[in-house]
Amino acid sequence: MSQKKRLNIIIKGIVQGVGFRPFIYKLSIKLDLKGIVINSGSGVIVEVEGNKYNLQSFLLKIHEEKPVISKIDTIKVITLKPVGYPTFEIKNSINDKKNVTVPPDLATCQDCLEEISDPNNRRYLYPFTNCTNCGSRYSIILGLPYDRSQTSINKFTMCKFCKEEYKDSLGKRFHSQVNFCPYCGPELKLLNNKGQILSYSLEALRQCINELKAGKIIAIKGLGGFQFITNARNINSVNKLRKYKNRPAKPFALMYSSLEAIRTDCQISLLEKELLISPQAPIVLLKRKTNNSLNCNIAPNNPYLGVMLSSTSLHYLLLKELNFPLIVTSGNINSEPICIEEGEAIQSLGPIADSFLVHDLPIIRPIDDSVVRIIQGRKSFIRCARGYAPISLMMNKQLYSNYKKFINIPNVLAVGSHTKNTVAILKNNQIFVSQHIGELSTLKTFESFKNTINSLKALYQFKPQIIVCDKHPDYVSSHFAKAQKLPLGKVQHHYAHVLSCMLDNQLKPPVLGIAWDGTGYGNDSTIWGGEFILVLNNYYERIAHFHPFKLPGGDKAIKDSKRSALGMLYEISNFKDNLELSFLKEFSKQELSLLQQMLSLNINTFLTTSVGRLFDGVAAILGICYENTFEGQSSMMLEHATISSETEDSYTYTIRGTKYPYIVDWKPIIKEIIQDLLSKVPYGEISVKFHNTLAEIIVDIAKISQIKNILLTGGCFQNKYLTERVIFRLEQENLVPFFHKHIPSNDGGIALGQIIAEIIHK
């Protein structure tokens, strides 16, 4: 009997644009197997035949030796009779209009960096060098399957040298769809801030380096859009950038030439090192050294620095000639999307930039740098974008098959939240979450939001049958959803947070979600943000929340932390017993009187249970931060204060009630904080005690719920000390804590939660 067999294999996941077909080709040749490999709208299709033992080895090695940047979601294998393939070939792609995961953009690999550093290599000093393992992908894709004709690179025709590389089965550019070189690829130009050409190619690169050495601000066309770059050690450049971007305190990110250079200013753990040198090359929050060489204005009053290595060959070549790190920040005006087109950039960014370093490779969609930090020994996202987006998550049939809608699952579009917006689609049991879009507060960002939706529709041939939005009636995303004339689902904000964390950890009900953030529209039309949400199979319940307090001045209170503090004091004593607090002196007598009237008469005030606003109020009472010039500033500074103390103490609080929802009374906490403050207890000790108290509250409510799996979600759990303290205490009590793995805990995860809500609770 013949030992030969044929396998039909369909591989889904991130398997296009990452060198997967060349990998399959080389593996088949090595194992003496015949057949074909094809890119399709379904993923990668392999037909392979040969000795059954070699076929077994082939399947095993697909998992063990796959390209580092690939990700396999599913493999379906069917055994068939052999047909007698004479060789193994890479066939032309087919488009069967099914699901395939779009590959993310990746930082230049080490092999390519060595090429551009080698004077004998044809790509020496070429700033667009890439291969099957690195470079632009998501930012340049027009459609699927992933072929050169479906990218913006298609405008460049490969020269004879590149064509030879494309056909070389032993080379790293074998079947690379993004292959080009100095003879046939994109070209650099340096422009002045009026758009006039100053120089080309290597001369443009040299001139840009000289301008950076002179302290100039350059707008550079990066992988996913324009960025401002400047000398991080030139205080005048830093101050100018802050002034023109209207960014008085928000930290700037830094790009260094090497790990050794980073170590001069920052501490780097093993996990942080792995993130920095990974193909995704995100911005990583690192603890700054006390004797670092940087000006404090890069990250004012902040013990952490956002740091990355070069993400493109262009950045690498610039840094190689500089003896200082670069500030790298989004090329946009505050709250607007980053510019991707040259004309738009010159018009918008010209007043800030001295020069523009541009090129002629079109960017199809803007994408920011990703931002991560290490929490509890693993990566935690603050912003999910370049290198990771779009995120692909499978709906686990074992977890969700008992829900009616999962049997005949519809196409769902979720439009996310208002701040840190992302959108998501569900098609064929697979969820795709977009890159970070931003706050939908400007017309340009709203246009970017709509473009992202249209882009996902085009890439995945997706036609939504249901659209889901936040319950907030005034969100731009909610208005957009209502206008689409589709069946509409509305999902409460914090419930969406909890469900996103549940799917992110592949859990099913029952779970208890701790959803803490700055703001979210509640089912009672007040502003929630300190929620304990029990999720069962067929419903959810708000089983506890923080005692509500009034915020005077509406949305102004979100930026003005002193107003949160006023609202908290009003609940305690109507200010009478606390007039000696220094933050009250920041108000004029007239202003303080007006705000007191607003609180007492309920004029332009709203109720909130937000833990984020509690953080704001405590920061203001301590005098640590009076104003949020960027989102979460007060909370961040209160977290940073924990570094100076190791106390295990906490404050007094009460949990009121005999049935759901229990009320967490924070008033004793604030009274004791004020006592400590007036007794000259150090800020750091007060901050640690406050954080410890929040952890104890979670433990107590978790015990009341009698639920084992506890989910930590919402923007407050970007706080490293709080998250790690809560996890420590829950584990001490034999409870099982979970926090986000693949998506941010902030509003960047809301769209994912909205999709899950539509499936499991309808």
N, C-alpha and C positions, 0 to 999 in steps of 0.2 A: 504494500500500500504506500502511495506517495505521502511524504512528510510535508509537502508544500501546501501552503494555505495563502489566501488573500484576505487582507483586512481593509475594511472601509472605516476610516477614522475621521470624526468631526471634532475639532478642538476649538472651544470658545474661550474668550477672555482677551487679554491684551496680547494678541498673537500676530498682529499686522503692524508693519513699520518698525519692528524690533529685531529683524534678522531671523525670524522663525522659519521661513521657507528655506533659506540657505542652511540653517541648522538641521532641518529635516533631511535635506539633500545630502549633506555631509555624513549624517548618521546612517542613512540608508546605504551609501557607498561603502562605508566602513563595515557594515554588517552584511554586505553582499545581498542587498534586497533590491528588487525592481519595482517600478511603479511611477506615480506622479504625485505632485503636491500643488495645490491651487489655493489662491486667496478667493474667498467668496463673501457675500453679504452675511453668511452664517458664521464665518470665522476662517479657519484653515481646514481644508479637506485633503486628506491623505489617502491614496490607494496604494497599498504596498503588499508585495507577495514574496514568499521565499520559505526557507526552512522554519518550522514552527518554533524551534528553540531560539533562532535569531529574531523571530517576530516577538517572542516574549521579552527578549533582551531589549528590543526596539521600544516597546511600550514602557518598560521600566526606565530606560535612559531618557525618554521624553521628559519625564518628571525630574530625573536626577540631574540632567545636563542641559536643560533648556536655557536660553539666553537669560542672563541675570535680570534684564529689564522687562522680561515677559511675565505674564500672570495667567495661569490656566484656571478658568472657572469650572469647566466641565469637559470631559472627553467621552464621546460615544463611539463604541467599537462594535462593528458587525463583521462576522466571519463569513466569507464567500468562497466560491470555487475559483481557483486561479484562472487567469485569462492569458497568461504568457507575455507579460510586459517584457520587452527586450532590454530596456535600460531604466534608469531613474531620471525623471525630468521635472523641471519647474515649468508648469504650464501657465498660459495667460489667465488672468483673473476672470471670474464670472460674477455677475451681480444677480443674486436671487432674492434681494430685497428682504433679508431677515436681519437678525441682530448680530453685530460685531462690536467689540469694544474699541473705541478710538485710542490709539497710543498717545501718551502725554509727551510734552516737550522735555528733553533731557539734556543735562549739562555735557559739555565736550568731554569725551573719554580720555584716559591717559595716553593711549596709543596715538590719538589725533594730536594731543598736545606735544608729544615727542616729535611728530612729523613737522609741525609748524616751528619747532625749535631747531630743526636740522637743516643747515645751509645747503645740504646736498639733495634735499627732498623738493619735489616740484611744488609742494604746498607750503614751503618755507614762508613764514610770516603771513600766510593767507588767513584772514580773519573769519572765514565762513567754513572752515574745514569741519567735516563731520563724517560719519560712517553709519553702518547698520546699527551700531550700538549707542548712537548719540545724535543730538541736534534737534532741529525743529520737527514737530509732528502735528500736534493738535492745532497749533497756531497757524499752520499753513494748509490744512486739509480742506478741500472743497467738497469732497464726497467720498463714498466708500463703494467698493473695496479700495484699500490703500494702494494706489499706483501713482506713478509720477504724473500721469495725465489728470489725476484728481487732486493735484496740489498746485500751489502758486509757483512752485519751482518749474512747472511745465514750460514757462516762458523762456527757460534757458535750455539750449540743446547741448547734449553731452559732446565733448570733443573726442577725438579718436583714442586718447589716453584713458579717458573716463569710461568709454565704451569697453575697452579691453579689461579694465578693472571690474566692470559690471558682469562680464562673462567669466571671470576667473573664479572657479569654484573653490580655490584654496585661499582666496583673498578676503579681507574683512569688508570689502565693498561689493562682494558677490550679490547681485540682484538688489543693490541698494537703490531705492527709488529717489533718494535725495543727493545723488552723487554729482559733484561738480568740482572744479578747480580754478586757479587763477585765469586759465585760458578760456573758460566757458561759463563761469559762474557770476554771482553778484559782485558788484564793485563798490568800494567806499567813496564817499565825497564828504568834504568838510565845507560847510556853508557858514556865512556870517548870520547874524540874527535878523537880517532882512531877506535871507534866502539866496543871496548871491554866492556862487561857487568860488571857493578859495583854493582848493586843491583836490586831487584824486588819489585813490589807492594808497600806496605806502607813504607818499608825501602827506596825504590827509592824516594818516595814522601818526606820523612823526610830528606834524604840526599840532595835532590834538594833544599829544603827550607834552609838548612844550607849553601849551596853554594851561594844562592842568598843573604843571610845575609852577606856573606864574599865578596860580590861585584863581583861574577863571572857572566859571560854571558852564559845563557842556551839557547839551541835551543830546543824548545818544539813542539811536534807534536800536533797541535791544531785541531779544528773542520774541517777546510778546508785546512790544510797544516801546514808547519813548521813556527814558529815565533821565533824571538830572544826576550828574556826577560831578564831584569836586573834591579837592584835597581836604581830607578830614582833619588835618592838623593846621589848616589855615582858618583862624577864628573869624576873619573878615568874610570869607566865603560862606562859612557856616551861618553867620549872622544874617548875611544877605539872603541866603536861601530861606531861612526862617521868616524873614520879613516878607518876602515876596509870595511865599506859600501860605502866609497867615497861619503859621504853625509855631506858636511861642514856646511850647513845652513838649510836644509829642516827640519821642525819640526818633532819631534817624538811624537807618540801617547802615552797616559798614561792610565793604568788600575788601578782603585781604588777598595777598598774592600766594600765601601758603599757610599751613598749620603753624609753622615756626613763627611766622609773623603774628598770627593771632595770639600765640602764647605769650607774646611780650605784653599784651594788654588784658588777656582773659584767662580764666581757668577753663580747661577742657577735660571733661570726663571721657571715658572710652565710648559710651553711647553717643555723646555729643560729637565726638570725632567721626564716628561712623555716619552720622547724619550729614556732617559737613562735607565729607568726601563721597557721599552717595551720588548715584546718577541724577537724583532729584535736586541736589544742591540747594536745599531751602535756607532761608534765614533761620538761624538757631539762636535762641536766647541763652547767653552765657554770662556767668558771674564775672564781673570786671575785677581786675586786680586793683588793690588800693594804690599801688605805685605805677599805674598805667600812664602812658604818654599822651593821652587824649584830653582835649578840652572838655570840661564838664558840660558845656552847652550842647554837646552831641546828644546826650541823654540826661537832661537836668534832673538832679535829685534821684537818680536811678542806679541801683547797684548792678543792673544787668545791661548788656549791650546786645543788640540784634546783629548777628555776624554771619557772613557767608563767604564762600570761595567763588571764583569766577564761574559763571554759568554758560559762557560762550567763549569761542576762540578769540573773539574781539576783546572782551573784557580781560582775558588772560594776557594778550599781547600788550594791552595798555599797562596793566599792573606790573608786568615783567620789567618795564622801564622806569617804574616809579619806586621811590623808597618810602612811600607812605600809603596808608589805606585810603580808599575812596568812600565818601558818602554816596550811597546809591538810593535814590528815592523816586517814587512814581512820577512820570512826566505828565503832570496834570495840575489844574487849578483845584484847590481844596474841594472835596466831595464829588468831583467829576471823574469819569473814567479816563484811563490813560490814553493818550493820543497814539494812533497807529499810522496815520497818513502824514506825509511830509508837509503839505500845505497847511493842514489843520494845526500841526505842531508849531510851525513858524508863527502863525497868527496868534495862537493861545500862549505859547511858551516864550516867544521872542522877547517880551519885557524882562524875563528872568535870565534866560540863557545868553551867554556871550557868543557861543558858536553852536552849530549843529553837526554832529557826526552821523551821516545817514548812508543808506544803501538802497539798491533797487530790487530787493527781494520783498514782494508784497506780503504783509501780515494780514491774514484773513480775519482773525479774531483777537482782541486784546486779552492779555493774561498777566496778572501781577505775580510777584514772587510769593511763594508760600512761606508761612511763618510757623515755626514749631518750638516747643520747649519740652524738656524731659520732666515728667511728673510720675512719681511712683515707679521709676525705673523703666519708663517707656515713653515713646513719642506721643505728644499731645498737640493737636492742631490748634492754632489760633486763626490762621487763614489758610485755606486749602486752594491752591491755584497751580502755578507752574510746577511741573514734575509729577503731580499727582492727579490733576483734573484732566478730563472728567472722571469721576469716581464711578465704578461699576460694582453693584451689589446684587447678588442673587436672592430672590425670595425663596427661602427654604421650605420645600413642600412639607416636610415633616412637622414644621412649626405652624404652618398656616393652612394646611389642607382641609381642616374642619370648618373653615369659614366659607360661607356660601359663595362670595364673590371670587374666591380663589379658584373655584371649579371652572368658571367661565370668566377669566380675569379680563377686565377692560383696559384700554389704553388710558392712562391717567396723566394729566399734566398738573404739577403742583408749582405754585408761583411764589412760595416762600414768604419771608417777612419783609419789613421795611428797611431795617438796618442789616448790614452784612448779608445782603440778599444773595441767595442762590436759587436756581430753579431745578426741578427734577422731572423726569418722565419715567413711566412704568410701561414696559412693552414686553410681552411674552415672559412674564415672571422675572424680568431683569430691570433693575432700577439704575438710571444714569443721573448722577448729580453734577450740575455744572460747576465751572470755576466760580470763585468769588466775584460778584458783580459790584457790590457796594451799597451805599445808602441811596434809596430812591427819592432823593430830595431835589434833584435838578433834572431839567429836561434831557440833558445829554445822558445822564445815568439811566433815565427811563428808556431812552432810545437804545442804550446798550442792553438793558433788560429784555426789550422786545427782540433785538437782534440775536441775543443768545437763545431765546426760545425758538426763533425761526431757524437758527443754525442747527439746533438739536433736531428739529423736525426734518430738516433736509438731510442731515447725516444719517439718521436712523429711519428715514421714510416713515415718519411717525405722524399719525393723525389722531389727536386726542378725542376720546369719547366722553370724558368727564374732566372737569377742571376743579381744582381745590385751592382754597385761599385761607388766609387768617380771618378770624372773626372780627377783627378791628374794622369798623365801617369806613374809616377814613384813610386806610392804607392805599397807596397808589396801586399796589399789586392787587388789592381786593377790588378796586374799581375796574382794573383791567380784566380781572376774571369775570366779573358780572357782565362786561360788555361783549364777551365772546359767544353768547347765545348757545352755551352748552349746559348740560346738567351740572349744577354747581354744588360743591361741598364746602362747608365752612368748618374749620377746625380750631378749637381753642389753643392759644399760643403755647401754654405750658404742657398741655397734653401732647402736642406735637413734639416738644422737646423730649418728653419721656419716651414716646414711641420711637423717636430717632435713635435714642440710646439703646432701647430694647433691641431693635433690628441690628444696630451696630455691633452688639454683643451676641447676636443670634439666640436671643432668649424668647420665651413665650410667657404669657400671663400664668400665674399672678406675679406681679412685681410692684414694688413701691418706688415711685419716682420722686426724687427731691429736685424740684425745678426752681432754681434761684437765679434771678437776673434783675435787670433794671426796670423793665416795663413789659407788660403784655396785657392785652384786653381780656378781662375776665367775663365769665358767664353772667355775672351780675352787673355788667357795664362799668365796673370800677377797674382800677389798674392793679393787676396782680404782679407777683414777683417773688413771693416767699411761700411756695406751694409744696404740699405733700400729696401726691396723686397716686391713688391705688388703682392699678389696671387689672381687671379680671377679664374672663373670656368674652363676656358680652357687654360690658360697660366699664366706665371708669368713675371714680368718685374722689372729690377733693376732701381728704380725711382730716386735714389740718392746714392751717395757714398762720402767718404772723398777724398780730393785732394791727388793724389798719390805722394809719394816721394821715393827716391832711398835708398836702403840698400846696403852699400858696404861690399863685402866679402861673399855674398850669405848666406848660412846657419849659418855661424859664427855670423852673426848679430842677430840671434835669441837668442843666449846665451849672446852676448856682447851688453848690453844695450847702451853703449857709441856709438856704430855704428849707432843705430837708431837715437840718438841725433845728430850725425854728418850729417846724411842724411837729417834731418829736418832743421838744420842750413844751409846746402848747398842750400836748397830751398829758404831760407830767404835772406842770405847774403854772401854765400860762405865763412863763418867763419870770414870775415874781421872785422866785427863790434863787435865780441863776444869773442875775444881772452882772455879776463879776466875771462871767465868761468872756474871754477876749474876742471871740468871733462876733459877739453882739456889737462890739465897738466898730466893726467893719460897716455897719449900717448907720446912716444918718438918723437922727431922732425922728424926722418926718417919715423916712422910709420904714423904720421899725414900727412906728405907729400905724402906718397904712397897712403893712403886712399883718399886724395884729388884728386890725379890723377885718381884713379879708378872711382870716382864720375864724374869728368869732361869728362873722355874719355869713360864712360860706360863700363868699364872693370870689369867683375865679380860683377856686381850689378844687383839687380832686383827691379822693381817697386812694391810698395805695397800701399794699401789703409787701412791697418790694424789699428784699434783702439788699439789693444793689443800692437803693436809696438809704437804707440803714447804714451801709458802709460810707456813703457820702456824708450823712449826718455826723457819724462818729469822727470822720476825718476833719470835718469843720469844727466840731467841738474841741478837738485836740489842737486845732490850729495847724494841722499838717497840710491841708489843702482846702481852699475856699471855693475854687471854681474848676469845673471840668472843661479845660480848653480842648480836650479830646475825650472821646468816650472812654469811661472807666478810669479816668485819671485819679480820682480820689481813692477808689478801691485799690488801685495799683500801689499808690503811695502808702496806704494803710498796710497792705501786704508787705511792702519793703521794710516797714518799721519792725516787723517781727524778727528780722535778722539779728537784732541786738539783744534779744532775751530768750531764755530757755525755760521760763517758768511753766509749771504744769497747772497753775491755778486757773480758775474760771470765775465767772460772775453768777449771780443769782438770777433765776427766771422762774416763771410759773407757766404751767400748761393748764388752761381752763377748759371745763366742760366735762360732760359724762357720756357724750356720744359725738359722732362725726357731724360737722368738722370741729376738731379741737382748736383752741386759740392759743398760740404762743405769745405770751405777754412779755415783751422786751423792755417794758418800762423800768423794772428793777435793774436791768443791765445798765441802762443809761444813767440812772441815779448813782450807781456804784462807780461807773466810769468818771462821772463828775467829781465824786468824792476823791477818787484816786488822783485826778488831775489837780484838784485844789490842794492835795497832800503832797504834791510834787513827785508822784510816782512817775518814773520815766515812760515816755511815749511808747517805747518798744515793749515794755512789760504790759502796758494797758492794751496794746494791739494784740499781743499774744493771748492775753486773757479773753479778749473779745472773740478772737478766732476759736479758741478752745471751747468757749461757751456755745458757739454755733454748732460745733461738732457734738457737744453733749445733747443739744436739742434734737439733732438728727437721730442720735442713738435712742433717746427716749421715745420719739414718735415711732421709730422702727419697731421698738419693743411692743408698743401699744398695738401696732398693726398686725403683729405676729406673722409678718412676711419675711422670708429669708433673703431673697434677692433684692438688693437696694441699689437703685440707679442714681447716679450723680450727674445732673445735666443743667444747662443754662450757663450764662456768661460768668457767674460767680465762681464756677469750677474751673476757670482758667487760672485761678489763684492756687499756686503750688502749695503753699503752707496749708490753706484750708482743705484742699482735696486730700493731701497726704495725712493730715490730722484726722479727718473724717474716716478715711480708710483704716487707719491704725485703730481707732476706737471701735469701729464696727467689727473688725476682725477680732478684737479683744472680747467682744460679746458674742462670738461665734455666728455673726451675720456675714453675708457675702456681698461685698461692694463691687460695683461695676462703674466704669466711666468710659468715655468715648474712645474708639480705636482708630476709625478711618475718616471721621468727619469732625468738625469742631463742635465743642459743647455750646458755643454761642449760637446766634441766629443763623449761622451758616448751615446748621443742621435742620432747620425748621421745615424746609421743603420735603426732605426725606420723611419726617414724621407725619406730614400732611398726607403723603401717599399711603403710609401704613394705616392711618386712621380711616381712609376711604375704603380700604380692603377689609379690615377686621371688625369695624363697628358700624356696619351699615346693614 
